[in-house]
Amino acid sequence: MPVFSNEQIRIFLSLFRGREDVFAVRWEKDGRAGYMPAYDLNWDEFAKHKLRGGTLKDFPNKQFTKLSQQRIINHLSGKEVIGLYPLLTDNSSWFIVADFDESITSKKSWIDECQTFIEICNQYQLPAYLERSRSGKGGHVWIFFNSNYPAYKSRKIILHILEFAGIISPFDKNSNYDRLFPNQDYFPAFSSLFINFSSSFLLGNATKYFATNTLSSIPAVANSTCS
């Protein structure tokens, strides 16, 4: 198992910051996969509840698991995949991500639209970083903030840039752009929307990585985070 220094973990967490009172974990079963919040609960008690026809959703004796350094290490080591809830309870976030998924109806490829978006961000002096998605058929463009910033403002700015770049339009829905994370301006009772806690630094991950605009990987970024 790889060893991560406290400094490496600190750098990772200084970028990928979200709610610490809850996080999501990826599950796989019978060829299906998805994400669910991580819970602390008595599994023997839950097994009895399940035998009575109950589900995890209606099981009352559970609480969200807090994000710990060990779960971060598990993620970086490839033992599990974590999902991060970016929208904080004060309606702000430490980053914003534009999600692009390959669309067969789009006139341009997803990488072309990501490149265009990043170029416009650079014109506004907004450093933006492209991460290839897990499937390899899409990308996430990350913009990090020096401090947490109101979500309604960041979302408004990025949506303006996407429209200015010609990527989104009220008259043309054929785009590879899918959504922003955070996907909400304001914090509800509980947000079910999360961004995959970046897997670009997972050891042995062949498809998901931070990349240049030409989709060549950036080893220096990965090496600065894990060894």
FIPA-178613 format. One record per residue: residue in one letter; x, y, z of N, C-alpha, C, O in turn; residue number from 1. Coordinates in steps of 0.2 Angstrom, whole numbers, plus 2048, in hexadecimal, padded with zeros to 3 digits. Example, Ala and Ser with C-alpha at 12.3 -4.5 7.8 and 13.67 -1.06 7.14 Angstrom:
residues 2
miba|nc1|nc2|nc3|cac1|cac2|cac3|cc1|cc2|cc3|oc1|oc2|oc3|setor
A|842|7E4|827|83E|7EA|827|842|7F0|827|847|7EF|82A|1
S|840|7F5|823|844|7FB|824|840|800|827|843|806|828|2
***
This chain:
residues 227
miba|nc1|nc2|nc3|cac1|cac2|cac3|cc1|cc2|cc3|oc1|oc2|oc3|setor
M|804|7FA|800|800|800|800|804|806|800|809|807|804|1
P|803|80B|7FC|807|811|7FB|807|815|802|802|815|805|2
V|80C|819|803|80C|81D|809|80C|824|807|80F|826|802|3
F|807|828|80A|806|82F|808|808|833|80E|806|832|814|4
S|80C|838|80D|80E|83D|812|809|841|814|804|842|810|5
N|809|844|81A|804|849|81C|804|84F|818|7FF|852|816|6
E|80A|851|815|80A|857|810|806|855|80A|803|85A|807|7
Q|807|84F|807|803|84D|801|7FC|84D|802|7F8|850|7FE|8
I|7FA|84B|808|7F3|84B|809|7F0|852|80A|7EB|854|808|9
R|7F4|856|80E|7F2|85D|80F|7F1|861|808|7ED|864|807|10
I|7F6|860|803|7F5|863|7FD|7EF|860|7F9|7EB|864|7F6|11
F|7EE|85A|7F9|7E8|857|7F6|7E1|85A|7F9|7DD|85D|7F6|12
L|7E1|85B|800|7DB|85E|803|7DB|865|803|7D5|868|803|13
S|7E0|869|801|7E0|870|800|7DC|871|7FA|7DA|877|7F9|14
L|7DC|86D|7F5|7D9|86E|7EE|7D2|86B|7EE|7CD|86E|7ED|15
F|7D1|864|7F0|7CB|861|7F0|7C7|861|7F7|7C8|85D|7FB|16
R|7C4|867|7F8|7C1|869|7FE|7B9|869|7FE|7B7|86C|7F9|17
G|7B6|866|802|7AF|866|802|7AC|865|809|7AF|866|80E|18
R|7A6|862|809|7A3|861|810|7A7|85B|813|7A9|856|810|19
E|7A9|85C|81A|7AC|857|81D|7A8|853|822|7AA|84E|825|20
D|7A1|854|822|79D|851|827|799|84B|823|796|847|826|21
V|79A|84B|81C|797|846|818|79B|845|812|79E|84A|80F|22
F|79C|83F|80F|79F|83D|809|79B|837|806|798|834|809|23
A|79C|836|7FF|799|831|7FC|79F|82B|7FA|7A4|82D|7F9|24
V|79C|825|7FA|7A1|820|7F8|79E|81C|7F2|798|81B|7F1|25
R|7A2|81A|7ED|7A0|816|7E7|79F|80F|7E9|7A3|80C|7ED|26
W|799|80C|7E6|798|805|7E7|797|802|7E0|795|805|7DC|27
E|798|7FB|7E0|798|7F7|7DA|794|7F1|7DC|796|7ED|7E1|28
K|78F|7EE|7D8|78C|7E8|7DA|788|7E6|7D4|784|7EA|7D1|29
D|789|7E0|7D2|786|7DC|7CC|786|7E0|7C6|781|7E1|7C2|30
G|78C|7E3|7C4|78D|7E7|7BE|78B|7EE|7BF|78B|7F2|7BA|31
R|788|7F0|7C4|785|7F7|7C5|78A|7FB|7CA|78E|7F8|7CE|32
A|78A|801|7C9|78E|805|7CE|78B|80C|7CF|786|80E|7CB|33
G|78D|80F|7D5|78A|815|7D7|78D|818|7DD|792|815|7DF|34
Y|78A|81D|7E0|78D|820|7E6|787|821|7EB|782|822|7E9|35
M|789|821|7F1|785|822|7F7|789|825|7FC|78F|825|7FD|36
P|785|829|801|788|82C|806|78B|826|80B|789|821|80C|37
A|791|828|80E|794|823|813|791|824|819|790|82A|81C|38
Y|78F|81E|81D|78B|81F|823|78F|81B|828|792|816|827|39
D|78E|81D|82F|790|819|834|78A|816|837|785|819|838|40
L|78A|80F|838|784|80C|83B|786|805|83D|78B|803|83C|41
N|781|802|841|782|7FB|844|780|7F6|83E|77A|7F6|83D|42
W|784|7F3|83B|782|7EF|835|77E|7E9|837|77A|7E6|833|43
D|77F|7E6|83D|77B|7E1|840|774|7E3|841|76F|7E0|83F|44
E|773|7E9|843|76C|7EC|844|769|7EE|83D|763|7ED|83D|45
F|76D|7F0|839|76A|7F1|832|768|7EB|82F|763|7EB|82B|46
A|76C|7E5|830|76A|7DF|82D|764|7DD|82F|760|7DA|82B|47
K|762|7DD|835|75B|7DC|838|756|7E0|835|751|7DE|833|48
H|758|7E7|834|753|7EB|831|752|7E9|82A|74C|7EA|827|49
K|757|7E7|826|756|7E5|81F|752|7DF|81F|74E|7DE|81A|50
L|752|7DA|824|74E|7D4|824|747|7D5|824|743|7D2|822|51
R|746|7DB|828|73F|7DD|829|73C|7E1|823|736|7E4|823|52
G|740|7E1|81D|73E|7E5|817|740|7EC|817|73E|7F0|812|53
G|744|7EE|81C|747|7F5|81C|74C|7F6|817|74F|7F1|814|54
T|74E|7FC|816|754|7FE|811|758|803|815|756|805|81A|55
L|75E|804|812|763|809|815|75F|810|815|761|814|81A|56
K|75B|811|810|758|818|810|754|819|816|754|81F|819|57
D|750|814|818|74B|815|81E|74E|813|825|74A|812|829|58
F|754|811|825|757|80E|82B|759|814|82F|75D|819|82D|59
P|756|815|835|757|81B|839|75D|81C|83D|760|822|83E|60
N|760|817|83F|766|817|843|76D|817|83F|771|813|83F|61
K|76E|81D|83B|774|81E|837|775|825|837|771|829|838|62
Q|77C|826|836|77E|82D|836|784|82E|831|787|829|82F|63
F|784|834|82E|78A|834|829|791|833|82C|792|835|831|64
T|795|830|828|79C|82F|82A|7A0|835|828|79F|838|823|65
K|7A4|838|82D|7A8|83E|82B|7AE|83C|827|7B1|836|828|66
L|7B0|840|823|7B6|83F|81F|7BC|83F|823|7BD|844|826|67
S|7C0|83A|823|7C6|839|827|7CC|839|822|7CB|838|81C|68
Q|7D2|83A|825|7D8|839|821|7D9|832|81F|7DC|831|819|69
Q|7D7|82D|823|7D8|826|820|7D3|825|81A|7D6|821|816|70
R|7CD|828|81A|7C9|827|814|7CD|82A|80E|7CC|828|808|71
I|7D0|830|80F|7D4|833|809|7D9|82E|807|7DA|82E|801|72
I|7DD|82B|80C|7E2|827|80A|7E0|821|806|7E3|81F|801|73
N|7DA|81E|808|7D7|819|805|7D5|81A|7FE|7D6|816|7F9|74
H|7D3|820|7FD|7D1|823|7F6|7D7|823|7F2|7D7|821|7EC|75
L|7DC|827|7F4|7E3|827|7F0|7E6|821|7EF|7EA|820|7EA|76
S|7E5|81C|7F3|7E8|815|7F2|7E4|811|7EE|7E6|80C|7EC|77
G|7DE|813|7EC|7DA|80F|7E8|7D6|80A|7EB|7D3|806|7E8|78
K|7D5|80A|7F2|7D1|805|7F6|7CA|807|7F5|7C6|802|7F6|79
E|7C8|80D|7F4|7C1|80F|7F4|7C1|816|7F0|7C6|819|7EF|80
V|7BB|817|7ED|7BA|81E|7E9|7B5|822|7ED|7B0|820|7EF|81
I|7B7|828|7EE|7B3|82D|7F2|7B0|832|7EE|7B3|835|7E9|82
G|7AA|834|7F0|7A7|83A|7ED|7A6|83F|7F2|7A5|83F|7F7|83
L|7A8|845|7EF|7A8|84B|7F3|7A2|850|7F2|7A0|851|7ED|84
Y|79F|852|7F8|79A|857|7F7|79D|85E|7F8|79F|860|7FD|85
P|79D|862|7F2|7A0|868|7F2|79C|86E|7F5|7A0|873|7F7|86
L|796|86E|7F5|792|873|7F8|792|873|7FF|78F|86F|802|87
L|795|878|802|795|879|80A|78F|87B|80C|78A|87E|809|88
T|78E|87B|813|787|87D|816|786|884|816|781|887|817|89
D|78C|888|815|78B|88F|814|78A|892|80D|78B|898|80B|90
N|788|88D|808|787|88E|801|78D|890|7FD|78C|894|7F8|91
S|793|88E|7FF|799|890|7FC|79D|889|7FA|79B|884|7FC|92
S|7A2|88A|7F6|7A6|884|7F4|7AD|886|7F3|7AF|88C|7F2|93
W|7B2|881|7F4|7B9|883|7F3|7BB|882|7EB|7C1|883|7EA|94
F|7B7|880|7E7|7B8|87F|7E0|7B2|87F|7DC|7AC|87E|7DF|95
I|7B2|87F|7D6|7AD|87D|7D1|7AF|879|7CC|7B5|87A|7C9|96
V|7AB|874|7C9|7AD|870|7C4|7A8|870|7BF|7A2|86F|7C0|97
A|7AA|870|7B8|7A6|86F|7B3|7A6|868|7B0|7AC|866|7AE|98
D|7A1|865|7B0|7A1|85E|7AE|79F|85D|7A6|79A|860|7A4|99
F|7A3|85A|7A2|7A2|859|79B|7A2|851|79A|7A6|84D|79C|100
D|79C|84F|797|79B|848|795|79A|847|78E|797|84B|78B|101
E|79E|842|78B|79D|841|783|796|841|781|792|83D|784|102
S|794|845|77C|78D|845|779|78E|843|772|791|847|76E|103
I|78A|83F|770|78A|83D|768|786|842|764|787|842|75E|104
T|782|847|768|77F|84C|764|783|852|764|780|857|760|105
S|788|853|767|78C|859|767|790|85A|761|792|855|75E|106
K|790|860|75E|794|862|758|79C|861|75A|7A0|860|755|107
K|79E|862|760|7A5|862|762|7A6|85C|767|7A1|85A|76A|108
S|7AC|85A|767|7AE|855|76C|7AE|858|773|7AF|85E|774|109
W|7AE|854|778|7AE|857|77F|7B5|85A|780|7B5|85F|784|110
I|7BB|857|77D|7C1|85A|77F|7C2|861|77B|7C5|866|77E|111
D|7BE|862|776|7BF|868|772|7BB|86E|776|7BD|873|777|112
E|7B5|86C|779|7B1|870|77E|7B5|872|784|7B5|877|786|113
C|7B8|86D|787|7BC|86E|78D|7C2|873|78B|7C4|877|78F|114
Q|7C5|872|786|7CB|876|784|7C8|87E|783|7CC|882|785|115
T|7C3|87E|77F|7C0|885|77E|7BE|888|785|7C0|88E|786|116
F|7BB|884|78A|7B9|887|790|7BF|889|794|7BF|88E|797|117
I|7C5|885|794|7CB|887|798|7CE|88D|795|7D1|891|799|118
E|7CE|88E|78E|7D1|893|78B|7CD|89A|78D|7D1|89F|78F|119
I|7C7|89A|78E|7C3|8A0|790|7C4|8A1|797|7C5|8A7|799|120
C|7C5|89C|79B|7C6|89D|7A2|7CD|8A0|7A3|7CE|8A5|7A7|121
N|7D2|89E|79F|7D9|8A1|79F|7D8|8A9|79D|7DC|8AD|7A0|122
Q|7D4|8AA|799|7D3|8B1|797|7D0|8B5|79D|7D2|8BB|79D|123
Y|7CC|8B2|7A1|7CA|8B6|7A7|7CE|8B5|7AD|7CD|8B6|7B3|124
Q|7D4|8B2|7AC|7D9|8B1|7B1|7D7|8AC|7B6|7D8|8AD|7BC|125
L|7D3|8A7|7B4|7D1|8A2|7B8|7D4|89B|7B7|7D2|898|7B2|126
P|7D9|899|7BA|7DD|893|7B9|7D8|88D|7B9|7D4|88C|7BE|127
A|7D8|889|7B4|7D3|883|7B4|7D7|87D|7B2|7DC|87D|7AE|128
Y|7D5|877|7B5|7D9|871|7B4|7D4|86C|7B2|7CF|86A|7B4|129
L|7D6|868|7AC|7D2|863|7A9|7D4|85C|7AC|7DA|85A|7AD|130
E|7CF|859|7AE|7D0|852|7B1|7CB|84D|7AC|7C6|84E|7AC|131
R|7CF|848|7AA|7CB|843|7A6|7C7|83F|7AA|7C9|83D|7B0|132
S|7C1|83D|7A8|7BC|83A|7AC|7BE|832|7AD|7C2|830|7A9|133
R|7BA|82F|7B2|7BC|828|7B3|7BA|824|7AC|7BE|81F|7AB|134
S|7B5|825|7A8|7B4|822|7A2|7B8|823|79D|7B9|81F|798|135
G|7BC|829|79D|7C0|82B|798|7BC|82E|792|7BF|830|78D|136
K|7B6|82F|793|7B2|832|78E|7AF|839|790|7A9|83A|78F|137
G|7B3|83C|794|7B0|843|796|7B6|846|79B|7BB|843|79C|138
G|7B4|84C|79D|7B9|84F|7A2|7B6|854|7A7|7B0|856|7A6|139
H|7BA|855|7AC|7B8|85A|7B1|7BD|860|7B0|7C3|85F|7B1|140
V|7BA|866|7B0|7BF|86C|7B0|7BE|86F|7B7|7B9|871|7B9|141
W|7C4|86F|7BB|7C4|871|7C2|7C6|878|7C2|7CB|87A|7BF|142
I|7C3|87C|7C6|7C5|883|7C8|7C5|884|7D0|7C0|883|7D3|143
F|7CB|885|7D2|7CC|885|7DA|7CC|88C|7DC|7CF|890|7D9|144
F|7CA|88D|7E2|7C9|894|7E5|7CE|894|7EB|7D0|88F|7EE|145
N|7D1|89A|7EC|7D5|89B|7F2|7D1|89B|7F9|7D4|899|7FE|146
S|7CB|89C|7F8|7C7|89C|7FE|7C0|89A|7FC|7BE|89A|7F6|147
N|7BC|897|800|7B5|895|7FE|7B1|89B|7FC|7B2|8A1|7FE|148
Y|7AE|89A|7F6|7AA|89F|7F2|7A3|89E|7F2|7A1|898|7F1|149
P|79F|8A3|7F2|797|8A1|7F1|796|89D|7EB|798|89F|7E5|150
A|792|898|7EC|790|894|7E6|78C|897|7E1|78D|896|7DB|151
Y|788|89C|7E3|783|89F|7DE|788|8A4|7D9|786|8A5|7D4|152
K|78D|8A6|7DC|791|8AB|7D8|796|8A7|7D3|796|8A9|7CE|153
S|799|8A2|7D6|79D|89E|7D2|79A|89A|7CC|79C|89A|7C6|154
R|794|898|7CE|790|894|7C9|78D|89A|7C3|78D|898|7BD|155
K|78C|89F|7C5|78A|8A5|7C0|78F|8A7|7BC|78E|8A7|7B6|156
I|795|8A7|7BF|79B|8A9|7BB|79D|8A4|7B6|79E|8A5|7B0|157
I|79D|89D|7B8|79F|898|7B3|79A|897|7AE|79B|895|7A8|158
L|793|897|7B0|78E|897|7AB|78F|89C|7A5|78D|89B|7A0|159
H|791|8A2|7A8|792|8A8|7A3|797|8A6|79E|797|8A7|798|160
I|79D|8A3|7A1|7A3|8A1|79D|7A1|89C|798|7A3|89C|792|161
L|79D|897|79A|79B|891|796|797|894|790|797|892|78A|162
E|792|899|792|78E|89C|78C|792|8A0|788|791|8A0|782|163
F|797|8A4|78A|79B|8A8|786|79F|8A4|782|7A1|8A6|77C|164
A|7A2|89E|784|7A6|89A|780|7A2|896|77B|7A5|893|776|165
G|79B|897|77B|797|894|776|796|88C|777|793|888|773|166
I|797|88A|77E|796|883|77F|78F|882|781|78D|87C|780|167
I|78C|886|785|785|886|786|781|88B|783|784|891|783|168
S|77B|88A|782|776|88F|77F|76F|88D|780|76E|887|780|169
P|76B|892|781|764|890|782|761|88E|77B|75B|88B|77B|170
F|764|88F|776|762|88D|76F|765|886|76D|762|883|768|171
D|76A|884|770|76D|87E|76D|76F|879|773|774|87B|777|172
K|76C|874|774|76D|86F|77A|772|86A|778|774|866|77D|173
N|775|86A|772|77A|865|770|781|866|773|785|869|76F|174
S|782|865|779|789|866|77C|78B|861|780|787|85D|782|175
N|792|860|781|794|85B|785|794|85D|78C|795|859|791|176
Y|793|864|78E|792|866|794|78C|863|798|787|862|795|177
D|78D|861|79E|788|85E|7A2|786|862|7A8|780|863|7A8|178
R|78A|864|7AC|788|867|7B2|78E|86A|7B6|794|869|7B4|179
L|78D|86E|7BB|792|871|7BF|791|86E|7C6|78C|86B|7C8|180
F|797|86D|7C9|797|86B|7D0|79B|871|7D4|7A0|872|7D2|181
P|797|874|7D9|791|872|7DC|78B|873|7D6|78C|878|7D2|182
N|786|870|7D7|781|870|7D2|77B|874|7D5|775|874|7D2|183
Q|77C|877|7DB|777|87B|7DE|77A|882|7E0|780|882|7E2|184
D|775|887|7E1|778|88D|7E3|777|88D|7EB|77B|890|7EE|185
Y|772|88A|7EE|771|88A|7F5|771|883|7F8|76F|87E|7F5|186
F|773|882|7FE|773|87C|802|76C|87A|804|769|87E|808|187
P|76A|874|802|763|871|804|764|86E|80A|769|86E|80D|188
A|75F|86A|80D|75F|866|813|765|861|812|769|860|817|189
F|765|85E|80C|76B|85A|80B|76C|859|803|767|858|7FF|190
S|772|85B|801|773|85A|7FA|776|853|7F8|77A|851|7FB|191
S|772|851|7F3|774|84A|7F0|779|84B|7EA|77B|846|7E7|192
L|77B|851|7E9|780|852|7E3|787|852|7E5|788|856|7EA|193
F|78B|84E|7E2|792|84E|7E4|797|84E|7DE|794|84B|7D9|194
I|79D|84F|7DF|7A2|84E|7DA|7A6|849|7DC|7A8|849|7E2|195
N|7A8|844|7D8|7AD|83F|7DA|7B3|842|7DC|7B6|846|7D9|196
F|7B5|840|7E3|7BB|843|7E6|7C1|841|7E1|7C2|83B|7E1|197
S|7C4|845|7DE|7C8|844|7D8|7CC|83E|7D9|7D0|83C|7DE|198
S|7CC|839|7D4|7CF|833|7D4|7D5|833|7CF|7D8|82E|7CD|199
S|7D7|83A|7CD|7DD|83A|7C9|7E3|838|7CC|7E8|836|7C8|200
F|7E4|837|7D2|7EA|835|7D6|7E9|82E|7D8|7EE|82C|7DC|201
L|7E4|82A|7D6|7E4|823|7D8|7EA|81F|7D4|7EB|820|7CE|202
L|7ED|81B|7D8|7F2|817|7D5|7EF|812|7D0|7EB|80F|7D2|203
G|7F2|812|7CA|7F0|80D|7C5|7EA|80F|7C1|7E7|80B|7BE|204
N|7E7|815|7C2|7E2|818|7BF|7E4|81A|7B8|7E7|81E|7B7|205
A|7E1|816|7B3|7E3|817|7AC|7DF|81D|7A8|7E2|81F|7A3|206
T|7D9|81E|7AA|7D5|823|7A7|7D4|82A|7AA|7D3|82F|7A7|207
K|7D4|82A|7B1|7D2|830|7B4|7D8|833|7B6|7DC|831|7BB|208
Y|7DA|839|7B4|7E0|83D|7B6|7DF|844|7B3|7DB|846|7AF|209
F|7E3|848|7B7|7E4|84F|7B5|7E8|84F|7AE|7ED|84C|7AE|210
A|7E6|854|7AA|7E9|854|7A3|7EB|85B|7A1|7E8|85F|7A3|211
T|7EF|85B|79C|7F0|861|798|7EA|862|793|7E6|85D|793|212
N|7E9|867|78F|7E3|868|78B|7E4|863|785|7DF|862|782|213
T|7E9|860|784|7EA|85B|77F|7E9|854|781|7EA|84F|77E|214
L|7E7|853|788|7E5|84D|78B|7EB|849|78C|7EB|843|78D|215
S|7F1|84C|78D|7F7|848|78F|7F7|849|797|7F6|84F|799|216
S|7F9|844|79A|7F9|844|7A1|7FE|848|7A4|803|84A|7A1|217
I|7FD|84B|7AA|802|84F|7AE|805|84B|7B3|803|84B|7B9|218
P|80B|847|7B2|80D|843|7B8|80F|847|7BE|80F|845|7C3|219
A|812|84D|7BD|814|851|7C3|80E|852|7C8|80F|853|7CE|220
V|808|853|7C5|803|854|7CA|801|84E|7CE|800|84E|7D4|221
A|801|848|7CA|800|842|7CE|806|840|7D3|804|83E|7D9|222
N|80C|842|7D1|812|840|7D5|812|845|7DB|815|843|7E0|223
S|80F|84B|7DA|80F|84F|7E0|80A|84D|7E5|80A|850|7EB|224
T|806|848|7E4|800|847|7E8|801|840|7EB|7FF|83E|7F1|225
C|804|83B|7E7|805|834|7EA|80C|832|7E7|80E|834|7E2|226
S|80F|82D|7EB|815|82B|7E8|815|823|7E9|81A|820|7E8|227
***
